[in-house]
């Protein structure tokens, strides 16, 4: 199996984007997939009044949960601990992996089978386990495909959406012993299942993500369609769940609207095939379930977003991917171009908190600000407003350790500072402004034809031959 080589947003972001734009087949694949997902979602919300009411309710639940986050996390830990679930807190990805590795070594684990978990992708879990000599195998079909190919997921809901069935067929024939080439979809799924079924039975640890956590009952909620999540959390003798601290809600009642919004927004389903509610390890007299359940609660920059009243809205996300499916930029360049675990609009606003604005600020500028993401977000995250805020933060005067956002001012250069300083002086002094505008209008023939990024896809900016004040004066003198 190929080892995934991680990529980073600042490393050749433009080059990766251009490569996809120059690949007609890849662009066609993404466009078809996004059109399909948009139509599926639209079909699930025929009543706009119901949709808007549900969005308001979902947003209110998420805002309430975040407003009471410290209390709910403490309550969650108390309830889970009382039921025999071991709760761990991780400041960053390295600490989360160290906790999981410590559990694995204590139980002498050699194999880990994974349900779908974007947080495990976020912390580089597979690489950490590989480096420690422990096999970590993806069991979600899409995740299994990209792991087999040595790639990262290109979508948070459908990791292998960038691959055609012919590419998957060739991959299976190459990487799975004894498998002949076939591009029959049912046959490919059967091949994957056959391989994975043997892994579930042999795995020492099952690792999963968590969609929501209920504080009052100490319940972990996982939604999925393939059944692999249920196998990961019941067959191995140890279950490790890993998730971000923001996924908590107060009551079971709060799950209902969110479980209605999530699948309908993500894949156009009324409800996912499996809704798993986990509150404890195997109890006396029960026939299945793990002997141990561990929950790793990850910060990894989330408290930075939480500390800012405006940026806190980022944490409302329920990871449906609808913003990506409707984004004109994502639909053309796909997930790998972004170079982050979370691509698309949601990735552009959450990655700066995880990786620092200095390594992710180009993503905030890779947007048309058309607002499609905000219109379809089931919990009403004002994504365009947050993108503008991050752009401003990237161009702000560097604040060092006092910055609210790590990496603030990273995009600002001395040239930028000089240009805007001169601009401020000219536009704040009437005499200078009149003189500058006079020279610009009279010297318009000297305007450069190459104006950097502006003229890559636009005509050059050339001052008008007469200023507005000149035109008004002529009209007055007529």
C-alpha positions as CSV (number, residue, x, y, z in Angstrom):
1,X,0.0,0.0,0.0
2,X,1.3,3.4,-1.0
3,X,2.2,5.9,1.7
4,X,0.4,9.2,1.6
5,X,2.7,12.2,1.2
6,X,1.0,15.2,2.9
7,X,0.8,18.5,1.1
8,X,0.5,22.0,2.5
9,X,-1.6,25.0,1.3
10,X,1.3,27.4,0.6
11,X,3.3,24.8,-1.4
12,X,2.5,25.4,-5.0
13,X,-1.2,26.2,-4.4
14,X,-1.4,28.1,-7.7
15,X,0.5,25.4,-9.6
16,X,-1.8,22.6,-8.3
17,X,-4.9,24.6,-9.1
18,X,-3.6,25.4,-12.7
19,X,-2.8,21.7,-13.2
20,X,-6.4,20.7,-12.6
21,X,-7.7,23.6,-14.7
22,X,-5.6,22.3,-17.5
23,X,-7.0,18.8,-17.1
24,X,-10.4,18.7,-19.0
25,X,-11.2,15.1,-17.8
26,X,-10.7,16.0,-14.1
27,X,-12.8,19.2,-14.5
28,X,-15.6,17.3,-16.2
29,X,-15.5,14.7,-13.4
30,X,-15.9,17.3,-10.7
31,X,-18.5,19.3,-12.5
32,X,-20.6,16.2,-13.0
33,X,-20.2,15.2,-9.4
34,X,-21.1,18.6,-8.1
35,X,-24.1,18.9,-10.4
36,X,-25.4,15.5,-9.2
37,X,-24.9,16.4,-5.5
38,X,-26.6,19.8,-5.9
39,X,-29.6,18.2,-7.6
40,X,-29.8,15.6,-4.8
41,X,-29.8,18.2,-2.1
42,X,-32.4,20.3,-3.9
43,X,-34.7,17.3,-4.2
44,X,-34.6,16.9,-0.4
45,X,-35.8,20.4,0.3
46,X,-38.8,21.1,-1.9
47,X,-40.4,23.3,0.8
48,X,-38.3,26.4,1.2
49,X,-40.2,27.5,4.3
50,X,-39.4,24.1,6.0
51,X,-35.8,24.4,4.9
52,X,-35.3,27.9,6.2
53,X,-37.0,27.0,9.5
54,X,-34.8,24.0,9.9
55,X,-31.7,26.0,9.1
56,X,-32.7,28.6,11.7
57,X,-33.2,25.8,14.3
58,X,-29.9,24.1,13.4
59,X,-28.0,27.3,13.6
60,X,-29.6,28.2,16.9
61,X,-28.6,24.8,18.4
62,X,-25.0,25.1,17.2
63,X,-24.7,28.7,18.5
64,X,-26.2,27.7,21.9
65,X,-23.8,24.8,22.1
66,X,-20.8,27.0,21.4
67,X,-22.0,29.6,23.8
68,X,-22.0,27.0,26.6
69,X,-19.1,25.0,25.3
70,X,-16.9,24.8,28.4
71,X,-19.8,23.7,30.6
72,X,-21.0,21.1,28.1
73,X,-17.6,19.6,27.7
74,X,-17.2,19.2,31.4
75,X,-20.7,17.6,31.6
76,X,-19.9,15.3,28.7
77,X,-16.7,14.1,30.4
78,X,-18.5,13.5,33.7
79,X,-21.3,11.5,32.0
80,X,-18.9,9.4,29.8
81,X,-16.5,8.7,32.7
82,X,-19.4,7.6,34.9
83,X,-20.3,5.1,32.2
84,X,-16.8,3.7,31.8
85,X,-15.6,5.7,28.8
86,X,-12.1,7.1,29.2
87,X,-11.8,10.7,28.1
88,X,-8.6,12.2,26.9
89,X,-7.8,15.8,26.0
90,X,-5.3,16.7,23.2
91,X,-3.9,20.2,22.6
92,X,-2.7,19.3,19.0
93,X,-2.3,16.5,16.5
94,X,0.9,15.3,18.0
95,X,-0.6,14.9,21.4
96,X,-3.7,13.2,20.0
97,X,-1.5,10.6,18.1
98,X,0.6,10.1,21.3
99,X,-2.5,9.3,23.3
100,X,-3.7,6.8,20.7
101,X,-0.3,5.3,20.4
102,X,-0.1,4.9,24.1
103,X,-3.4,3.0,24.1
104,X,-2.3,0.8,21.2
105,X,1.0,-0.1,22.9
106,X,-0.7,-0.9,26.2
107,X,-3.0,-3.4,24.6
108,X,-0.2,-4.7,22.2
109,X,-2.2,-3.7,19.1
110,X,-0.7,-4.4,15.7
111,X,-3.7,-3.5,13.5
112,X,-6.2,-0.7,13.7
113,X,-9.3,-0.6,11.4
114,X,-10.7,2.9,10.9
115,X,-14.2,4.2,10.2
116,X,-14.5,7.5,8.4
117,X,-12.8,10.3,10.4
118,X,-11.7,13.6,9.0
119,X,-10.1,14.5,12.4
120,X,-7.8,11.5,12.1
121,X,-6.8,12.9,8.7
122,X,-6.3,16.3,10.3
123,X,-3.8,14.9,12.8
124,X,-2.0,12.6,10.4
125,X,-3.1,9.5,12.4
126,X,-2.2,6.9,9.7
127,X,1.4,8.3,9.3
128,X,1.9,8.3,13.1
129,X,0.8,4.7,13.4
130,X,2.8,3.6,10.3
131,X,5.9,5.2,11.8
132,X,5.3,3.2,15.0
133,X,4.9,-0.1,13.1
134,X,1.1,-0.4,13.5
135,X,-1.1,-0.9,10.5
136,X,-4.0,1.6,10.3
137,X,-6.4,0.5,7.5
138,X,-9.3,2.7,6.3
139,X,-12.6,0.8,6.0
140,X,-14.8,3.5,4.5
141,X,-14.8,2.5,0.8
142,X,-13.8,6.0,-0.4
143,X,-11.1,6.3,2.2
144,X,-9.9,2.8,1.4
145,X,-9.5,3.7,-2.3
146,X,-7.5,6.9,-1.6
147,X,-5.3,5.1,1.0
148,X,-4.6,2.4,-1.5
149,X,-3.6,5.0,-4.0
150,X,-1.4,6.9,-1.6
151,X,-3.6,10.0,-1.8
152,X,-5.4,12.3,0.6
153,X,-9.2,12.6,0.5
154,X,-10.4,15.3,-2.0
155,X,-13.8,15.8,-0.3
156,X,-14.9,15.5,3.3
157,X,-17.9,13.3,2.6
158,X,-16.9,11.5,-0.6
159,X,-13.1,11.1,-0.4
160,X,-12.6,9.4,-3.8
161,X,-14.9,11.7,-5.8
162,X,-12.1,12.7,-8.0
163,X,-11.6,9.1,-9.3
164,X,-13.4,7.4,-12.1
165,X,-14.5,3.8,-11.9
166,X,-11.8,2.9,-14.5
167,X,-9.1,4.4,-12.3
168,X,-10.4,2.5,-9.3
169,X,-10.5,-0.7,-11.3
170,X,-6.9,-0.3,-12.4
171,X,-5.9,0.5,-8.8
172,X,-7.6,-2.6,-7.4
173,X,-6.0,-4.8,-10.1
174,X,-2.6,-3.4,-9.3
175,X,-2.7,-3.2,-5.5
176,X,-4.9,-6.1,-4.4
177,X,-3.4,-9.6,-5.0
178,X,-5.4,-11.9,-7.1
179,X,-7.8,-9.3,-8.4
180,X,-8.5,-9.0,-12.1
181,X,-9.4,-5.7,-13.8
182,X,-13.1,-5.0,-13.8
183,X,-14.9,-1.6,-14.0
184,X,-18.2,-3.0,-12.9
185,X,-19.1,-0.9,-9.8
186,X,-20.9,-3.7,-7.9
187,X,-18.0,-6.0,-8.4
188,X,-15.5,-3.3,-7.2
189,X,-17.5,-2.7,-4.1
190,X,-17.7,-6.5,-3.5
191,X,-13.9,-6.7,-3.8
192,X,-13.4,-4.0,-1.3
193,X,-15.8,-5.5,1.1
194,X,-14.2,-8.9,0.9
195,X,-10.8,-7.5,1.7
196,X,-12.1,-5.3,4.6
197,X,-14.3,-8.0,6.2
198,X,-11.2,-10.1,7.1
199,X,-9.6,-7.0,8.6
200,X,-12.5,-6.2,11.0
201,X,-12.2,-9.7,12.6
202,X,-8.5,-9.4,13.1
203,X,-8.2,-5.8,14.2
204,X,-7.1,-5.0,17.7
205,X,-8.5,-1.5,17.8
206,X,-11.3,0.2,15.9
207,X,-11.0,4.0,15.4
208,X,-13.9,6.2,14.5
209,X,-14.8,9.9,14.2
210,X,-17.8,11.4,16.0
211,X,-20.5,13.5,14.3
212,X,-22.1,14.8,17.5
213,X,-21.6,14.3,21.3
214,X,-24.5,14.7,23.7
215,X,-23.5,16.2,27.0
216,X,-26.5,15.3,29.2
217,X,-26.4,11.6,28.4
218,X,-22.8,11.1,27.6
219,X,-23.5,9.8,24.1
220,X,-21.4,9.6,21.0
221,X,-23.3,9.8,17.7
222,X,-21.9,8.5,14.5
223,X,-23.8,8.5,11.1
224,X,-22.7,6.4,8.1
225,X,-24.0,4.4,5.2
226,X,-21.8,1.4,4.8
227,X,-21.9,-0.3,8.2
228,X,-18.1,-0.1,8.5
229,X,-18.5,2.4,11.3
230,X,-20.7,0.0,13.3
231,X,-18.2,-2.8,12.7
232,X,-15.2,-0.6,13.8
233,X,-17.0,0.4,17.0
234,X,-18.2,-3.1,18.0
235,X,-15.9,-5.9,16.7
236,X,-12.4,-4.9,17.9
237,X,-11.8,-5.2,21.7
238,X,-10.9,-1.5,21.9
239,X,-12.7,1.5,20.4
240,X,-11.0,4.9,20.1
241,X,-13.2,7.8,19.0
242,X,-11.5,11.1,18.0
243,X,-13.2,14.4,17.4
244,X,-13.0,18.1,17.8
245,X,-14.1,19.8,21.0
246,X,-16.8,21.8,19.1
247,X,-19.0,18.7,18.2
248,X,-20.9,18.7,21.5
249,X,-24.6,19.5,21.9
250,X,-26.5,19.7,25.2
251,X,-29.5,17.3,24.7
252,X,-30.6,14.3,22.7
253,X,-33.4,16.5,21.4
254,X,-30.8,18.7,19.8
255,X,-29.7,15.8,17.6
256,X,-33.0,15.5,15.7
257,X,-32.8,18.7,13.6
258,X,-29.1,18.2,13.0
259,X,-29.6,14.6,11.9
260,X,-32.3,15.9,9.5
261,X,-30.0,18.6,8.1
262,X,-26.8,16.7,7.8
263,X,-27.6,13.8,5.4
264,X,-30.0,15.9,3.3
265,X,-27.4,18.6,2.8
266,X,-24.5,16.2,2.3
267,X,-25.7,13.4,0.1
268,X,-29.4,14.1,-0.5
269,X,-30.6,11.4,1.7
270,X,-33.5,11.6,4.2
271,X,-31.4,9.8,6.7
272,X,-28.2,7.8,6.7
273,X,-28.4,4.0,6.7
274,X,-26.8,3.8,10.2
275,X,-27.2,6.1,13.2
276,X,-25.0,4.8,16.0
277,X,-25.4,6.0,19.6
278,X,-22.6,4.9,21.9
279,X,-22.5,5.6,25.6
280,X,-20.4,2.9,27.2
281,X,-18.2,-0.1,26.5
282,X,-19.6,-3.7,26.6
283,X,-21.7,-4.3,29.7
284,X,-22.1,-7.6,31.6
285,X,-24.4,-9.9,29.6
286,X,-24.0,-8.1,26.3
287,X,-22.9,-10.2,23.3
288,X,-20.8,-7.6,21.4
289,X,-19.1,-4.3,21.8
290,X,-15.6,-3.3,22.8
291,X,-14.1,-3.9,26.2
292,X,-12.7,-0.4,26.3
293,X,-14.0,2.9,24.8
294,X,-11.8,6.0,24.6
295,X,-12.7,9.5,23.5
296,X,-9.9,11.9,22.3
297,X,-11.1,15.5,22.4
298,X,-9.0,17.6,20.1
299,X,-8.3,21.3,20.2
300,X,-5.8,22.0,17.4
301,X,-6.6,25.6,17.0
302,X,-10.3,25.5,17.8
303,X,-10.0,27.5,20.9
304,X,-8.4,30.2,18.9
305,X,-11.5,30.5,16.7
306,X,-13.7,30.2,19.8
307,X,-12.0,33.1,21.5
308,X,-13.1,35.5,18.7
309,X,-16.8,36.3,18.7
310,X,-16.9,36.6,14.9
311,X,-14.7,33.7,14.0
312,X,-16.5,31.4,16.5
313,X,-19.2,30.9,13.9
314,X,-16.6,28.7,12.0
315,X,-17.1,26.0,14.7
316,X,-20.8,25.7,13.9
317,X,-19.9,23.5,11.0
318,X,-21.5,20.0,11.0
319,X,-19.2,18.7,8.1
320,X,-21.9,18.2,5.5
321,X,-19.8,19.4,2.6
322,X,-22.7,21.4,1.0
323,X,-20.5,24.5,0.8
324,X,-18.0,22.6,-1.3
325,X,-20.6,21.1,-3.6
326,X,-22.0,24.5,-4.5
327,X,-18.6,26.4,-4.6
328,X,-17.7,27.5,-8.2
329,X,-14.0,27.4,-7.2
330,X,-14.0,24.0,-5.6
331,X,-16.0,22.5,-8.5
332,X,-13.2,23.5,-10.8
333,X,-10.0,22.7,-8.9
334,X,-11.2,19.9,-6.5
335,X,-9.9,19.2,-3.0
336,X,-6.3,18.3,-3.6
337,X,-5.4,21.7,-4.9
338,X,-6.1,23.3,-1.5
339,X,-3.4,21.2,0.2
340,X,-5.4,21.0,3.5
341,X,-7.4,18.3,5.2
342,X,-10.6,20.4,4.8
343,X,-10.8,21.9,1.3
344,X,-13.4,24.3,-0.2
345,X,-15.0,27.2,1.6
346,X,-15.1,25.4,5.0
347,X,-11.4,24.6,4.7
348,X,-10.6,28.2,3.8
349,X,-12.1,29.4,7.1
350,X,-11.1,26.6,9.5
351,X,-7.6,25.7,8.3
352,X,-6.0,29.0,9.4
353,X,-6.8,28.1,13.0
354,X,-5.3,24.7,12.7
355,X,-2.2,25.5,10.6
356,X,-1.8,29.2,11.1
357,X,-2.8,32.0,8.7
358,X,0.8,32.3,7.4
359,X,0.5,28.9,5.7
360,X,-3.1,29.1,4.6
361,X,-4.0,32.7,3.7
362,X,-4.1,32.0,-0.1
363,X,-7.2,29.9,0.5
364,X,-9.2,33.0,1.8
365,X,-8.4,34.7,-1.5
366,X,-9.4,31.6,-3.6
367,X,-13.1,32.6,-3.5
368,X,-15.5,34.6,-5.7
369,X,-17.4,35.7,-2.5
370,X,-20.5,34.8,-4.5
371,X,-22.3,33.7,-1.3
372,X,-23.4,30.2,-2.6
373,X,-21.7,28.6,0.4
374,X,-23.7,30.7,2.9
375,X,-27.0,30.1,1.1
376,X,-26.7,26.3,1.4
377,X,-25.0,26.0,4.8
378,X,-27.5,24.1,7.0
379,X,-26.4,25.9,10.1
380,X,-26.0,29.4,8.5
381,X,-22.3,30.0,8.9
382,X,-21.6,33.4,7.3
383,X,-18.7,32.0,5.3
384,X,-18.2,35.0,2.9
385,X,-18.0,37.4,5.9
386,X,-15.4,35.2,7.5
387,X,-13.4,35.0,4.3
388,X,-13.3,38.8,4.2
389,X,-12.2,38.9,7.8
390,X,-9.4,36.5,7.1
391,X,-8.3,38.5,4.1
392,X,-8.1,41.6,6.2
393,X,-6.2,39.7,8.9
394,X,-3.7,38.4,6.3
395,X,-3.1,42.0,5.1
396,X,-3.1,43.6,8.5
397,X,0.0,45.0,10.2
398,X,1.8,42.1,11.8
399,X,1.1,41.8,15.5
400,X,3.4,39.1,16.6
401,X,2.5,37.1,19.7
402,X,-0.3,39.6,20.5
403,X,-2.2,38.7,17.3
404,X,-5.7,37.3,17.8
405,X,-5.1,35.0,14.9
406,X,-1.8,33.2,14.5
407,X,-0.1,34.4,11.4
408,X,-1.9,37.7,11.2
409,X,-0.3,40.0,8.7
410,X,1.4,37.1,6.9
411,X,0.4,38.4,3.4
412,X,1.5,41.9,4.0
413,X,4.8,42.9,2.3
414,X,7.0,46.0,2.5
415,X,5.8,46.9,-1.0
416,X,2.2,46.7,0.1
417,X,2.9,48.8,3.2
418,X,4.6,51.5,1.1
419,X,1.9,51.6,-1.5
420,X,-1.0,51.8,1.0
421,X,1.0,54.3,3.0
422,X,1.3,56.6,0.0
423,X,-2.3,56.0,-1.0
424,X,-3.4,57.0,2.5
425,X,-1.4,60.2,2.4
426,X,-2.7,61.2,-1.1
427,X,-6.4,60.5,-0.3
428,X,-6.3,62.2,3.1
429,X,-5.0,65.5,1.7
430,X,-7.2,67.4,-0.8
431,X,-4.3,69.2,-2.4
432,X,-2.3,66.1,-3.0
433,X,-5.3,64.2,-4.3
434,X,-6.1,67.0,-6.9
435,X,-2.4,67.0,-8.0
436,X,-2.2,63.2,-8.2
437,X,-5.4,62.9,-10.2
438,X,-4.3,65.7,-12.6
439,X,-1.0,63.9,-13.3
440,X,-2.8,60.5,-13.8
441,X,-5.3,61.8,-16.2
442,X,-2.8,63.8,-18.3
443,X,-0.2,61.0,-18.2
444,X,-2.6,58.1,-19.0
445,X,-0.6,57.2,-22.0
446,X,2.2,56.1,-19.7
447,X,0.0,53.5,-17.9
448,X,1.7,50.1,-18.0
449,X,0.1,47.3,-20.0
450,X,1.3,44.7,-17.5
451,X,-0.4,45.3,-14.2
452,X,0.5,42.0,-12.5
453,X,-2.3,39.7,-11.4
454,X,-5.0,42.2,-12.7
455,X,-4.0,41.9,-16.3
456,X,-3.7,38.1,-16.3
457,X,-7.4,37.9,-17.1
458,X,-8.5,41.6,-17.5
459,X,-7.7,44.6,-19.6
460,X,-5.2,47.2,-18.1
461,X,-6.6,49.9,-15.9
462,X,-6.1,53.3,-17.7
463,X,-7.2,56.6,-16.1
464,X,-9.9,58.6,-17.8
465,X,-8.7,61.5,-20.0
466,X,-10.6,63.9,-17.8
467,X,-11.3,63.9,-14.1
468,X,-14.9,64.2,-12.8
469,X,-14.1,67.6,-11.5
470,X,-13.0,68.7,-15.0
471,X,-16.2,67.4,-16.6
472,X,-18.3,69.2,-14.0
473,X,-16.4,72.4,-14.5
474,X,-16.9,72.2,-18.3
475,X,-20.6,71.6,-17.8
476,X,-20.8,74.6,-15.5
477,X,-19.0,76.8,-18.0
478,X,-21.3,75.9,-20.9
